[in-house]
Amino acid sequence: MIWRSREPRYDVASGISQGARDYQEDAITADFPVGAEAGFVVLADGMGGHAAGDVASKIILTEVFSELKFHFADVEAFEARAPEILRSVADLANETLRQHTRSHPETDGMGATLVVPALVENRLWWISIGDSPLFLFRNGRLTQLNEDHSMAPQIDFMVKSGLMDPQVGANHPDRNCLISVLMGSRIPKIDCPTKPFELKAGDIVVCASDGLQFLTNAQIEKVLNKARKTRSTEIAERLLEEITRLDDPDQDNISFTVIKVNDASVRATQDRPKGPSTAVARPRRLTTVAPEHVRMPSPKAGPTPMSAAVAPPVTTAAPLPEAKVARAPRPVIEEVQESNQDQSVEDLSPVRLRPRRVTVIK
């Protein structure tokens, strides 16, 4: 008789790639301790150019990760105030960006998106600012759970309403203009549901930078359908291989985490393991960061992967264009230790530009 340990609740792996860019501006980390019934991912996609966008994404990741690590020492207490806590950590990261820009004026204009999916048993909380997608793959279908804070949804709405030609909408230069992002100033839009999304066994959650969206949703869905019964490391590898096949000279940085939900059971409160008995101290903040937001006149209406390094606790990645394109080495995948937007274009005046295929630095 062969004894096998219980399958972990979550099977998690992350992938990161520089793509065709000369440097990276993404930062990603996944924290799922061995045997834990909870975990979270922090992903920030920087904007603002070399030594700015990458700094912004790293600062945001560092601040958000350290605060969430503190709160996840008591998961029940976190869930009791999840939306409030998630908003507070985003505000903290935004304030840190603001202070950094004050001390380093040369970084003025930098910023980053933020996506944080936080899982507790079968419950998924998240906060999202920007256009980095949070996907759910269920019953063979791929859907995006979080809002897209770019002009793309508004342009698509205009196309659907007959106000814009489909071809014009598909290639509109303003599709990638962000209407909300962390830049050290007021955050125009935040997607943070007041109630958790209920996951089911067999679900696959993918948290990604928009570099993954050089693949269409149909292409991502096809990969997940073929690899859904394999480990998360295999799924991550397949996604990076699919992006490599595109051989797109404008390929943006790619970073993502794949979370397979093996167990969606819910324990009775009295049966849930208690948090660690050792005191968890908030790390002292050694980083400072923050740029003033860049406001542009509102246009009319908004994704990107290639070789990779995997994401243990802290990793980086994200792009910007140069005259020459540098190919990054082949992607590497590493398994992470289990350790409504129907607004008119006119309503969205503060627009920030961060094209996916052509990055423009203002």
N, C-alpha and C positions, 0 to 999 in steps of 0.2 A: 504494500500500500504506500502510495506517495503522498506526503503531506505538502500542501501548498498554502502559502500565506494568503490572507484575504486581499483581493484586488484593491489597490488604493482608490479612494473616492475620486481623485482627480489624476489624470495622466497629462503632464504638462511639459512642453518643450518650446523653446524660443529660437528664432533665427534672425540674423542681422546681416545686411549686405551694404556695401558702399555703392553698389550699382556702377553707373558710368561716370560718377562724379569724382572730383579730385579730393574731396574730404567729406566727412559725415557730420550731419547735424541732428540725427536722431539719438535719443537715449531711451533705453528700456531696461526694466528689471522685473523679475517675477519672484514672488516669495510664497512658496507652498511647503512649509516644513514637513518632514517625514511624519506620517500618521495623523496630520492635522485635518480637522474638519472644515478648515477655512484657509483662505489665501487671497492674494491680490496681485495685480499687475500695475505698473506705472509706466506709461509711454508718453514721451514728449518729442514732438517733431519741430526742430528749430527753424527759424527764419531770420535773415539779417546778414548773411555772409559769413565768411571764415572769421574765426575768433569773435563771433558775435552770436550767430544762431546756435552754434555748438555749445557755447557758454550758457546761453539761455536754457537750452534743453537739459544740460547737466545740472544747473542750479535747481530747476524745477523738479527734476527727478530726485535729487538729493533731499530737498526740503520735504517733498510729499512722502517719499519712502520712509524717512526717519520718523515723521509724525505718525504715519499709518502703522509702522512697526510698533510704536508705543501704544496706540489704541488697540491693536490686535492682541495685545497681552491679555485683554479681557474682551473676548468676542461678544459676549452677551451685552456688555455695556456699549460696545461699538454699535451693535444692531439697534439698540434702544434710541440711538441718536445718529444713525448712519448718514442721512442727508445733511444734517447740520455739520457733522464732522468732515465729510467730504468737501463741503463748501468752504469750511474753515481752512483746510489744508491747501486748497486752491488759492484762497485769499492770502495765506501766508507766503506761498511761492510767488504770487504776484507782487506782494510787498517787497520781498527780497530782491526781485528783479528791479523794482523801482529804486531801491537803495543802491544797488550795484551800478545802475546807470548814472546816478548822481555822483558816485565816486569815480566812475570811468566814462566820461562823456563820449569817448570814441565808440562806445557800444550803443549809443542812442539809436533807437529804431529796431533793436533786436527783440525777438519774442519767440514763442513756441506754442504749439497746441498741447492739449493735455487730455489723456484718456486714462481713467482708472476704473477697471472692473474689480469689484470686491465680492468674493464668493464666501458664503457661509452655508454649509450643507447644500441644500438645493436652491438657495436664494441668491440672486445676483443683483447687487447694487452697482451703480456706476455714477461717475461724474465725467462730463465730456465738454470740452471747450475747443472749438476749431473744427477741422474737417477730417481728423483721423478716425477711421471707421471701427465700429465694434460689431462684428458679425455673429449671427447665430445660424448654425447649420442644423436643421431638424427635419426628419422624414424626407431627406433628399433635396430639400429646398434651402437656399441661402437667403437670409434677410438681414438688413442692417437695423440694429436696435437703437442706436443713438442718432441724434440729429446731425445733419451736415451744415455747419455754420459757414458755408461759402455761398456764392451767388448761383451755384449750379442748380439747386432745387427751385429757385425763383425763375431761372431761365427755362427749366423743364416745364414748370407750370405755365409759362407763357406759350411754349410750344403746344402743350396739351390744350390750351384755351384757344388756339388758332391765332395767337397774336404774333407768333414768330415762326418762320420756316424751320422745319426740323433740321435741315442741313446747317442752317445758320446757327441754330441753338447748339448743335453738337460741337461746332468749332468756334463758338463764341469766345473771344479773347478774355472776357471777364468771368468765365466759369470758375476760375480758381481764385477769385478775389475773396479773401476771408472777411466775414462780417463780425467775427468774434475770435479773440486770441489773447493769450497772456502776454502783456507787454509792459506791465508796471502801472498801467492806468486803469480806468474803469473797465470792467469786463461787460460788454454789451449783452451777451447771451450765454447762459449756462444750462446745460442739459443734465439735470440731476433729479431723477424720479423720487417721489415721496414714498413709494412702496416698491419692494423688490420684485424682480421678474422671476417667475418660478421655472426652474430648469427641470428637465427630465433625463432619465438615464439614456445614454446614447447621443445626447446633444453634444455639439462641438462649438465652443466659443473661440472666435479668433479676434484678437485685439491687434490692430496694425496701424502703421503709418500709411499715408496715402501712396507711398511707393509701391505697395502691394496692388494698388488699383491700376497699375499699368496692365494688369490682367483684368478682363471684364468680369462682372459678377458671374456670368455664365461659365467662364473658364475656371474661376475659383470653385464654383459649385461642382463642376465636372471632376476636378482633382479630388475634392472632398468625398464625392460619391465613390470614386475608385479606391480611395485609401481609407475610408471610414472605419474599416475593421482592423486597421494596423495601429501601431503605437503612434503617439503624437510626434515622436522624432521622425518617423517615416513620412508623416503628413507634411511636416515642416520641410523636409528634404524635397518632397515632390513639388511643393509650391515654389521653392527656390529654383528647382530645375526648370519648371514651366516658365518662370521669368527669364531665366538664362536663354531659353530657346527664342524668346522674343528678339534678343540681340538689339534692343533699342538704344541708339546712340545717346538719347536723352534720358535714359533710365535714372530715376531718382533713387535716393537711398531707400532701403527697405529694412523695416524691423517689425517683428510680429511675435505674438505668443499664441500657441495653440493649446486649448484646454479641453480635453475629452472628459465628459462627465460619466463615470462608470457607475456611480452610486448616487441616487437622488433621494435616498431615504431621509426621514426626519426623526431625530432622537427626541424623546421626551426630555423636558428641561432638566429633570433630576438625574437623567442618565448622561448628560453631556459632560465631557471632561472639563475640569476646572483649568483656568489659565495657569501659567507657570507661577510657582510660589516666589521665585527670586524677583527682586524689584527690577523693574525695567526703567532705566533712566533715559530721558530724552537727550540725544546727543547735542552737544553745544554746536551752535550754528557757525561754521567756519566759512561758509560761502556767502557772498553778497551778490546780488544781481538785480537789474531792473532798467528797462528802457522806457521812454515815453512812447505812447502809441503814435502810430503814423496814420493820420487821417487823410483821405483822398476823396475827391468829389465822387459821388455815387454814380457808377456806370450802370449798365443795364444787366446785369446779372453776373461753376465749379466743381490726380491720385497716383503709386509709383515704386522695384527690387533688384540683386545680381550677385556678387560673391558675398560671403558672409562669415561672420564670427558669431558664435552663439551667445545668448544672454544669460549669464549667471546674474548674481545680484545687480551689478551695474554695468551697462554697456552703452556704446554710443553709435550713432549713425544718422545721416541726413545730408542733402546735397545742395549744390549751387553750380551754375554753369560757368565754364571757362572756354577760352578759344579752343583749347585742346581737350579731348575726352580721355580720361585715364580709366582703363579697365581694371576693375578690382579682381583679386583672385577668386577662385571658385568658392562658393558658400560652404560654410561649415555649420553643422547643426549639433547642438548639444542638448541632451535632455535635462530639464530643470529638475533637480532633486525634488522628489515629492516633499520635499523638505517641509414737427407738425408745423411742420414748417410750411404753411401755405400763406406767406406774406407777399405783398406786392413789392416790386423792386424799389419803388419810391419810398417805402418805409425804412429802407436800410441805407441811410446816408453814410455812416462811418464805415468805410470799406478799407480793408488792408489787402495789399496785393502779394500773393505768394503762389505764382504759377507752378504747376507740377512739372511740366515738360520744359518750360523755359523760366528759370528763376530770375526775377528782376529785383535788383537791390536798389532801394530808394535812399 
